[in-house]
Amino acid sequence: MTSPLFEVCGLGLTLGGCPILDDLSFSLQQGSFLAIVGPNGAGKSSLLRCLGGLQRKFSGTVLLEGRPILSLSARQIARRIAWVHQNGDRDLGFTVEEFARMSRYPWKDPFSVAGWTREDSRILADALRVAGAEALASRPMNSLSGGERQRALIAAALTQSTDVLFLDEPLTYLDYLYQADILELAERINRERGVTVLMVTHDINTALASADRILALRKGRICKEGPSRDFCDPLVLEDVFGTEFRLFEAPGQTVPHVAPARMLR
Amino acid sequence: MKRGVLPVLLVLSVLALVVIPFVGMQTLSWRDVLQSGSPESKIFWELRLPRVCLAWVTGATLSVCGTIFQALFRTPLASPDMLGVSSGAAFGAVLSIRLGFTFTLFSGLSGLSAFSFLGAGLTTALIYAVASWRREGVSSLLLTGIAFSFLFSSLTLLLQYSGNYVDSFRMARWTMGSIQTVGFSPVWTTLPALFLIFIVAFLRAPELDLFLCGEELAESRGVSIKRLRRVFFISVSLAVALNVSVCGPIGFIGLMAPHICRRLVGPVHRPLVVASALFGGTFLTLCDTAARTFWAPAELPVGALTALMGSIFFLWLLLRREPQRF
């Protein structure tokens, strides 16, 4: 039995005197699609940052395949985990291709001058194709719409050739068509490439639709963690989000749609 | 990146270095210059050629430093002189004049250079500490830099006021920034700064690209940002200090050159660093030629000239309708 991909034990985080995360423990197997959900300020993004080694001031342990994440260098982590950040700079003059090329960085000798190989080109072309960003390759990042930008960011993450992908609120500010596109893309990357996906989202329907496991946070603690189907329960959802939920099922639908009762007219 | 820009810049640089030494109050001819012992050959080999080389090296160094700082601070408004580093270096230099230090450390590193290096390093560290403590990013950093710039400028003025006539004149003349030289020794002092900063910037260009995308992204792509930030900081302050100690503070080259070059070759740093060095070198050489020929036989301090052009350029940056983009 191999050790789980992530093993978290007693994870706590305090920033500026405020407790953000409190005594979290869970583990995650390779190949999963985990959605981290919860209300605003529950600590979702902070948890992701701790798991990805971007936040290093936590207490407790985070193991990546049995090794403490804090013992790994940024480069070692970057060979395992690729990020699609929520608040990237929206005003970069790099083209999509130039931006994606940077993701080969963790695989390069930092002092090499002419390090770009045919293999790198192949990986880059493949990533652009999978993310549907081929047509965007020569467009500057700052000329893209929200949805195009998200595709470009995912293409860049794929170029990093990692077996773990972190998505921080990937659907925010996207219209319905792009939400569906990006969600399908994330599912495909998980299923067809065996990439473990961790996605932070505030939208429980997004989580139910795509993830096989859900971790619900509330006020920095794990409210519930388990298979997605366990979350198709109004009582569980009420416990997580603090408001009453209703379930809606249409024929042919495998996953119900949920909505807070107070939003229904 | 547009092809052909780098070769054109290279040709312009070479032309500047070869042709400009012949230009001046007295236009020289090939034949006179090659005739050893003639006054023309003395002017050429001991005054004009070293001066042109020094101008080129200084312009290239400051431009590459500016390119690094703009990526590191993620603002097109950053440059070594605007962030107070030059003022810190100037204060160090003026302090060493005031205290009357005339010692020389190994091979040509004078007390002046040592002090101005200390000044630049101290300022860089202070700005960096304050900015990272506040963690409010760009605006806090610029304000911190401006604050330190004022602080060191006022300390410099106090020192000047308290000095005797000779010292004060030396200080005042020095703080205007000028590229006057007799012989090649200042070129040999400043050339290592250019080598250092160019090699750092060129080899570390992929990291500069990533820094420009934000520190969080850079770190998630595998950059050890803290270590690298230190590398860039120390090498920029070393390079600026070496240069300022020889030429005095020469403003705005480090701000303008990266901007113009980004327009020419795009934001990717490997070509950008090369373009900045070539462009900055050529540009300062031309400025210095203008400074020594416009009002000949009187000579303008080139620092005043570049500052004049630079502030107009800066206003234009602020007033431009489209937001500044990298």
Contacts between the chains, C-beta under 8 A, distances in Angstrom:
chain1	res1	chain2	res2	distance
A	52	B	220	6.5
A	54	B	216	6.3
A	54	B	219	5.9
A	54	B	220	6.1
A	73	B	222	7.9
A	73	B	224	6.5
A	74	B	219	5.4
A	74	B	220	8.0
A	74	B	222	5.1
A	74	B	223	6.1
A	74	B	224	5.0
A	74	B	225	7.4
A	75	B	222	4.0
A	75	B	223	8.0
A	75	B	224	7.2
A	76	B	222	8.0
A	77	B	220	8.0
A	77	B	222	7.2
A	78	B	220	6.5
A	78	B	221	5.5
A	78	B	222	3.1
A	79	B	222	7.2
A	81	B	220	7.4
A	82	B	220	7.6
A	83	B	217	7.3
A	83	B	220	4.1
A	85	B	214	7.7
A	85	B	216	6.2
A	85	B	217	5.9
A	85	B	220	7.1
A	88	B	213	6.9
A	88	B	214	6.3
A	88	B	217	6.1
A	89	B	74	7.4
A	89	B	212	7.9
A	89	B	213	6.0
A	89	B	214	5.2
A	89	B	217	7.9
A	91	B	323	7.1
A	91	B	325	5.7
A	91	B	326	7.0
A	92	B	212	7.1
A	92	B	213	6.2
A	92	B	267	7.3
A	92	B	326	6.2
A	93	B	262	7.2
A	93	B	266	6.9
A	93	B	267	4.3
A	93	B	325	5.1
A	93	B	326	4.8
A	94	B	209	7.3
A	94	B	212	7.9
A	94	B	213	7.6
A	94	B	266	7.9
A	94	B	267	5.5
A	94	B	268	6.9
A	98	B	209	7.7
A	98	B	266	7.8
A	98	B	267	7.6
A	98	B	268	5.5
A	99	B	213	7.3
A	102	B	206	6.7
A	102	B	209	5.5
A	102	B	210	5.6
A	102	B	213	7.2
A	102	B	221	6.3
A	103	B	221	6.1
A	105	B	206	5.7
A	105	B	207	7.7
A	105	B	210	6.4
A	105	B	221	5.1
A	105	B	222	5.5
A	105	B	223	7.0
A	106	B	221	6.4
A	106	B	222	3.4
A	108	B	206	7.3
A	110	B	203	7.7
A	110	B	204	7.5
A	110	B	206	7.6
A	110	B	207	7.3
A	111	B	203	5.4
A	113	B	202	7.6
A	113	B	203	7.1
A	142	B	325	6.1
A	160	B	221	7.0
